[in-house]
Amino acid sequence: MITIFYFAGLREAAGKAQEQAELAGHTVSELLEWVGHQYPHLSLDAVRVAVNEEYALAEDILQAGDTAALIPPVSGG
C-alpha cells in the first residue's frame, strides 16, 4: 500500500488531498496511469511525482509504505 498526495489544483480536481492504493511493485508511470483511470478529468501531462520527498523517474519502482506526491506545474509572481 502506498499513500498518494494531491497538491494544488489536483487536490481540488480529485476532491481529496490524499488516498491509499495497492501500487507497491508498480512504477511511477503506472501510478500516473492508475490516477488517470481513477480521475479521467485530471490533466497529468506536466505533473511531477515525488516519492518519499524526492523527485522520481517514470521507471522508479514503488515500495510498500512509500508516499507519492503529485505536483502540478505552479506559477508564482
PLY file of the C-alpha trace (Angstrom):
ply
format ascii 1.0
element vertex 77
property float x
property float y
property float z
element edge 76
property int vertex1
property int vertex2
end_header
0.00 0.00 0.00
1.27 3.48 -0.86
-0.12 6.89 0.05
-0.79 9.34 -2.77
-0.90 13.07 -2.03
-2.55 15.52 -4.43
-1.33 19.13 -4.43
-2.65 22.47 -5.71
-5.25 22.16 -8.49
-5.03 18.38 -8.46
-6.41 18.37 -4.92
-9.49 20.31 -5.95
-9.99 18.30 -9.14
-9.65 14.94 -7.37
-11.82 16.11 -4.48
-9.33 14.84 -1.91
-5.89 15.64 -0.56
-4.70 12.03 -0.25
-5.63 8.39 -0.65
-4.06 4.96 -0.42
-3.65 2.45 -3.24
-2.23 -1.04 -3.72
0.56 0.03 -6.08
3.65 -1.39 -4.36
5.82 -3.06 -7.00
4.50 -0.78 -9.76
6.38 2.02 -11.50
5.78 5.74 -11.14
4.48 5.68 -14.72
1.94 3.01 -13.74
0.94 5.15 -10.75
0.12 8.02 -13.12
-1.86 5.64 -15.35
-3.82 4.45 -12.29
-4.59 8.02 -11.25
-5.64 8.82 -14.83
-8.10 5.91 -14.78
-9.50 6.94 -11.39
-9.82 10.62 -12.37
-10.02 10.86 -16.18
-10.72 14.61 -15.97
-7.28 15.33 -14.42
-4.57 16.72 -16.68
-1.43 14.77 -15.76
0.78 15.71 -18.73
3.08 18.07 -16.81
2.70 16.54 -13.33
5.90 15.72 -11.43
5.93 12.88 -8.93
7.98 12.92 -5.74
8.39 9.61 -3.92
9.33 9.92 -0.28
10.02 13.64 -0.82
12.43 13.17 -3.75
11.54 13.67 -7.40
11.13 10.28 -9.08
11.68 8.95 -12.59
8.90 7.23 -14.55
10.64 3.85 -14.22
11.23 4.03 -10.44
9.53 1.20 -8.55
7.17 2.00 -5.67
7.60 0.09 -2.40
5.07 -0.67 0.31
4.83 2.30 2.68
6.04 4.86 0.11
4.44 8.27 -0.20
3.93 9.68 -3.68
3.18 13.36 -4.13
1.63 14.50 -7.41
2.79 18.06 -8.06
1.32 20.06 -10.94
3.17 22.96 -12.54
2.71 26.07 -10.42
3.43 29.65 -11.35
4.01 32.47 -8.96
4.72 36.11 -9.00
0 1
1 2
2 3
3 4
4 5
5 6
6 7
7 8
8 9
9 10
10 11
11 12
12 13
13 14
14 15
15 16
16 17
17 18
18 19
19 20
20 21
21 22
22 23
23 24
24 25
25 26
26 27
27 28
28 29
29 30
30 31
31 32
32 33
33 34
34 35
35 36
36 37
37 38
38 39
39 40
40 41
41 42
42 43
43 44
44 45
45 46
46 47
47 48
48 49
49 50
50 51
51 52
52 53
53 54
54 55
55 56
56 57
57 58
58 59
59 60
60 61
61 62
62 63
63 64
64 65
65 66
66 67
67 68
68 69
69 70
70 71
71 72
72 73
73 74
74 75
75 76
